[in-house]
C-alpha cells in the first residue's frame, strides 16, 4: 500500500497544535526517521563548524561534505560517525520520497538508536 502524503499535512497541523484528526502512524514513523537524520546531521555539521572551524557549504552539498569529512578520516570513531550519517541519510531519503516503505517501525527504532550513538560519539571526540 502506498503512503498517503496528505498525512504529513495532518501531522504538521497536529504538531502546530491545530485541532485536526491525528496523523496516522506511518506519517509519524516516517517523520521520526527523517528528523533523526537531521538531528545527527546538524550536530555533526555544527561540530565541524564550531569546534573545528570548518566552513560548511550553505547548499545541499553540505550533507555530502559533512559525511565525507567524517567518513574519510583516519580516526576510527570519526569514520563510524560518517558511516552512521550515511545510513541515516539513505533511510531518510526512503521515507521522504518512496511511496511504500517496508519495515518502518524497526527502521524508526534503529534510526533513533543510531542518532543517539552519533551524538554520543560527537561528545567524546
PyMOL commands that set and color helices and strands:
alter all, ss='L'
color gray80, all
select helices_A, chain A and resi 7-15+25-51+61-71+76-97+104-124
alter helices_A, ss='H'
color red, helices_A
deselect
rebuild
show_as cartoon
